[in-house]
Amino acid sequence: MSDKQKKASAYWRENVRYLFILLAIWFAVSYAAGILFKDALNQIKMGGFELGFWFAQQGSIYVFVVLIFVYVRLMNSLDKKYGYNE
């Protein structure tokens, strides 16, 4: 395997690891907080709404948008690390 292929393989492996971590966070927020822990979270009020309802309706969308920006920053630093930036 050439040096270029090793670098590309390491880049892809790190990229996939970032994706799995960020998707796990999104899953935890959207599924676990919005569905599994809804009853416990409903004891807390946020803006007049129960927190479990808020996570199920809006929180997971907000977290997803924030995770997009986090992914962009991670990929920009990964590109610089492996020399793929422009």
Secondary structure, 3 states (H helix, E strand, C coil): CCHHHHHHHHHHHHHHHHHHHHHHHHHHHHHHHHHHCHHHHCCCEECCEEHHHHHHHHHHHHHHHHHHHHHHHHHHHHHHHHCCCC
